[in-house]
Structure formats: C-alpha cells, structure tokens
Amino acid sequence: MEKREKRQLIVVSVVFILYVLIILSANIFMRLSESDGNETFEMISGILFGFIGIPILSIIIPIWLSKKWRLDFSFWPKTKNLLLVISVLAVFTILVNFESIKTIIQLKISIKDFGIHYVSTLLFHVTYYPLFVLFIFPVLRKNFGLKLSLVITALAFALYHLAQFHFYPAGTTLFVQIYLFSYFIASLLFYLWSESLILAALVHQTTGALAVAANGSIHSEIDFLFYLTIPIIVILFGYMVIQAIKNKNRMELNGNWWLKIYYE
C-alpha cells in the first residue's frame, strides 16, 4: 500500500469515526432532553446533528476530499440508457416496498402528510450518501478491491445505525442490522450500474420513507426538522445537478470502475 493511499485510509477512518461520535452524542442529548425535559439538551442535539454531523462531516468534507483526491464518482448516468436505469430502479423500489405501500394505503395516510414526511426524512436517508458512497467506498475499493470494499462499506453503514439508538431504535436490532447491511450492498451495486448517486440516493430515500411510515412513524408536522432539511437537501441536490450538467460533455467516466451488463 502506497503512502498516499494509506494516508487516505486514515483520513477516511477519522472522518467516519468523528461522524458516528457526533451522531451518537446527538442521540444521547436528545434522550436526556426527553427524560429530563431539558430544552438545552434538545438544542445541543439539534446543533450536533443538523449543523455539524450532517452538513460538515457527511457532506462538505466528503465532497471536497472526493474532488481533491479525484476519486471515481458520478451524479448522473453518462454511458447508460437513462430510461432503462429509471425503469429498473422504479421496479426495484416498488417490489422491495410492496408491503409498505399496501400498509400505507390501509392506514389512509394523506398525500399531504406523506409529502411532509418524505421531505423530513430526506435528512436521515440521503445526506450520508456523500460520506459512504462518494468518499468511503472509493477509497476502500482502491485499497481492497470491489468485493471487500462493498462488504466493509455496507458493514460500516449498518453499524453506524447503532449510534442512532434514539432516533432510529429499530436499527439496533439484529434483524434490521442484517437488512441494512444487505440493502446497502444492493444500493452500492445499483449506484455502480446506474452511474448516478442522485438516483441511488432517491431510491434509498423512498424505501426508507415508506418503511418508516408503514411502521406508524409519520413526520407530518412542519417543524424544525422540516425547515432544517429543506436548505441542506436543496444545496446538496442543487450542487449534484450543477456538477452533472457541467461535466456532461467534459469528463469521461472510468469504464473499468462501473458495472456493465452485456447482452448477447
């Protein structure tokens, strides 16, 4: 392993550990807030989660270092048929979430309530994609190859949810840990095939939002979480769309890095 690659692995590990510690701290303070009725703890939790952990450690630093280190990534398909990609991802999303969709229909959740819920949950299901997919996964792949990097990244993703013991207690159970591990491997494979972080993240978001709603947890209030999510998501997706447009005719993708399916 070269010195530069070793240094990148160390930086990736430090950023990931700091992110997990910040999220863990946010969960601890929120738990203390609800048990003691202390609004100061709730404010600290919000600051740690919404102003440090997510925007800095999960978005800004990973995107900045990914560009600086010239890691392989793509926000939008360049060599794949867009209609085919969208169709496959749509079918996958419907099949995986068929039971959740049925449950939501039976619960008679209004379109308005689900829309607010969908926006609010973007903060939990999309914002870590720059960290795990643009940053951690490419560095691991350069050092350990495709198969092992898929396993390590998905394992890190699943274990990270242990830090979300308050906001997502189901993520601490063995069954959900196995599901998160398996699902994120599928997400990474879809990303490598589709060449689109935007589409892979939206599929993940839709699955997460439907699963949470089906379990009876609807974030249908326009509150601090909703207002915090809007600017972060708008800036993140705005940046990715702008970069995809700018690089449409300028940057060729590394053909050996992306998954291809050959038809005979």
C-alpha positions in Angstrom: 0.0 0.0 0.0 1.4 3.4 -1.1 2.0 6.2 1.5 -0.7 8.3 -0.2 -3.3 5.6 -0.1 -2.5 4.8 3.5 -3.0 8.4 4.4 -6.3 8.5 2.6 -7.5 5.4 4.6 -6.6 7.1 7.8 -8.4 10.3 6.9 -11.5 8.3 5.8 -11.5 6.4 9.1 -11.1 9.6 11.2 -14.0 11.4 9.4 -16.2 8.3 9.7 -15.4 7.9 13.4 -16.0 11.6 14.1 -19.3 11.5 12.2 -20.5 8.5 14.3 -19.4 10.1 17.5 -21.3 13.4 16.7 -24.4 11.5 15.8 -24.1 9.3 18.9 -23.8 12.5 21.0 -26.8 14.0 19.3 -28.8 10.9 20.2 -27.6 10.9 23.8 -28.5 14.6 24.3 -32.0 14.1 22.8 -32.6 11.1 25.0 -31.6 13.2 28.0 -33.8 16.0 26.8 -36.9 13.8 26.7 -36.2 12.1 30.0 -35.4 15.4 31.9 -37.5 17.8 29.9 -34.3 19.9 29.4 -34.7 22.1 26.2 -31.0 23.0 26.3 -30.1 19.3 25.7 -32.5 19.3 22.8 -30.9 22.4 21.3 -27.4 20.8 21.7 -28.7 17.7 19.9 -30.0 19.7 17.1 -26.8 21.6 16.7 -24.7 18.5 16.7 -26.9 16.7 14.2 -28.1 19.4 11.9 -25.1 21.8 11.9 -22.0 19.7 12.4 -22.6 16.0 11.8 -24.6 16.1 8.6 -23.5 19.3 6.7 -19.8 19.2 7.7 -18.8 15.6 8.3 -21.3 13.9 6.0 -21.5 16.3 3.0 -18.9 19.1 2.8 -15.7 17.3 3.8 -16.5 14.1 1.8 -17.4 16.0 -1.4 -14.4 18.3 -1.0 -11.9 15.5 -0.5 -13.5 13.3 -3.2 -12.8 16.1 -5.7 -9.4 16.9 -4.3 -8.3 13.2 -4.4 -10.0 12.7 -7.8 -12.0 9.7 -6.7 -14.3 8.0 -9.1 -17.9 9.1 -8.8 -20.9 10.1 -10.9 -24.0 12.1 -10.1 -25.9 11.2 -13.3 -25.8 8.4 -15.9 -23.4 9.1 -18.8 -22.9 5.8 -20.6 -26.2 4.1 -19.6 -29.7 4.4 -21.1 -31.5 6.8 -18.7 -34.9 5.4 -19.4 -33.7 1.9 -18.7 -32.0 3.0 -15.5 -35.0 4.8 -14.2 -37.3 1.9 -15.1 -35.2 -0.7 -13.4 -34.8 1.4 -10.2 -38.6 2.1 -10.2 -39.4 -1.6 -10.5 -36.9 -2.4 -7.7 -38.4 0.2 -5.4 -41.9 -1.0 -5.9 -41.1 -4.7 -5.4 -39.0 -4.0 -2.3 -41.6 -1.7 -0.8 -44.7 -3.5 -1.9 -45.9 -4.4 1.6 -45.0 -1.0 3.0 -47.1 0.6 0.2 -50.0 -1.7 1.0 -49.8 -0.8 4.7 -49.7 3.0 4.0 -52.8 2.7 1.8 -54.6 0.7 4.5 -53.6 3.4 7.1 -55.1 6.0 4.8 -52.2 8.4 5.1 -52.9 11.5 3.1 -50.7 12.6 0.3 -50.0 15.9 2.1 -48.9 14.2 5.3 -46.7 11.7 3.4 -45.2 14.6 1.4 -44.2 16.4 4.5 -42.9 13.1 6.0 -41.0 12.4 2.8 -39.2 15.8 2.9 -38.4 15.5 6.6 -36.9 12.0 6.3 -34.6 13.1 3.5 -32.3 14.3 6.2 -31.9 10.8 7.5 -31.7 8.8 4.3 -29.9 10.9 1.7 -27.4 13.1 3.5 -24.9 10.3 4.3 -24.6 9.3 0.7 -21.6 11.6 0.0 -19.8 10.2 3.1 -20.4 6.5 2.4 -20.7 6.3 -1.4 -18.5 9.2 -2.7 -15.9 9.1 0.0 -15.6 5.9 2.0 -16.4 3.3 -0.7 -14.0 4.6 -3.5 -11.0 4.8 -1.1 -11.7 1.3 0.2 -12.1 0.0 -3.3 -8.7 1.4 -4.4 -7.1 -0.4 -1.5 -9.1 -3.6 -1.1 -10.9 -4.3 -4.4 -14.6 -4.3 -5.2 -15.9 -7.3 -3.2 -14.2 -6.4 0.1 -15.0 -2.7 -0.2 -18.7 -3.5 -0.7 -18.7 -5.6 2.4 -16.8 -3.1 4.6 -18.8 -0.1 3.4 -22.1 -1.9 4.0 -20.9 -3.1 7.4 -19.9 0.5 8.4 -23.3 1.7 7.2 -25.2 -0.8 9.2 -23.1 -0.3 12.4 -23.4 3.4 12.1 -27.2 3.0 12.8 -26.2 1.7 16.3 -25.4 5.4 17.1 -28.9 6.3 16.1 -30.3 4.4 19.1 -32.8 7.2 20.0 -33.9 8.5 16.6 -34.0 5.0 15.0 -34.2 2.4 17.7 -35.1 -0.4 15.3 -31.7 0.0 13.7 -30.1 -1.5 16.8 -31.8 -4.9 16.4 -30.0 -7.8 14.7 -32.7 -8.3 12.1 -32.6 -4.6 10.9 -28.8 -4.6 11.1 -28.7 -7.5 8.6 -31.3 -5.8 6.5 -29.3 -2.5 6.4 -26.1 -4.4 5.5 -27.8 -6.3 2.7 -29.8 -3.3 1.4 -26.7 -1.0 1.2 -24.8 -3.6 -0.8 -27.7 -3.5 -3.2 -27.6 0.3 -3.2 -23.9 0.4 -4.0 -24.4 -2.1 -6.8 -27.2 0.0 -8.2 -25.1 3.0 -8.0 -22.2 1.3 -9.8 -24.6 0.1 -12.5 -26.7 3.3 -12.9 -23.7 5.7 -12.6 -26.0 8.0 -10.6 -25.6 9.0 -7.0 -28.8 11.1 -7.3 -31.0 8.2 -8.4 -29.4 5.7 -6.0 -30.0 8.1 -3.1 -33.6 8.8 -4.1 -34.3 5.0 -4.2 -32.9 4.6 -0.8 -34.8 7.7 0.5 -38.1 6.3 -0.9 -37.6 2.9 0.6 -36.7 4.5 4.0 -39.6 6.9 4.0 -42.1 4.2 3.1 -40.7 1.8 5.7 -40.9 4.3 8.5 -44.4 5.4 7.5 -45.6 1.8 7.4 -44.3 1.3 10.9 -46.6 4.1 12.1 -43.9 6.9 12.4 -45.2 9.8 10.3 -43.2 13.0 10.5 -46.2 15.0 9.2 -45.5 18.2 11.2 -43.9 21.3 9.6 -41.4 21.8 12.4 -37.7 22.4 13.0 -36.8 19.1 11.3 -38.7 20.1 8.2 -37.1 23.5 8.0 -33.6 22.2 8.7 -34.0 19.6 5.9 -35.0 22.0 3.2 -31.8 24.1 2.8 -29.5 21.1 3.3 -31.2 19.0 0.7 -31.7 21.9 -1.8 -28.0 22.8 -1.6 -26.9 19.1 -1.8 -29.1 18.2 -4.8 -28.5 21.6 -6.4 -24.7 21.0 -6.2 -25.0 17.5 -7.7 -27.3 18.6 -10.5 -25.0 21.5 -11.4 -21.9 19.3 -11.4 -23.7 16.7 -13.5 -24.6 19.4 -16.1 -21.1 20.9 -16.0 -19.4 17.6 -16.5 -21.9 16.2 -19.1 -19.6 16.7 -22.1 -16.3 17.2 -20.3 -15.5 14.3 -18.0 -15.3 10.7 -19.2 -16.1 8.1 -16.7 -13.6 5.3 -15.8 -15.1 2.4 -17.7 -13.3 -0.1 -15.6 -14.8 1.3 -12.4 -18.5 1.0 -13.3 -20.6 -2.2 -13.6 -21.7 -3.1 -17.1 -24.2 -5.8 -18.2 -23.6 -7.3 -21.6 -26.4 -8.7 -23.7 -25.9 -11.4 -26.3 
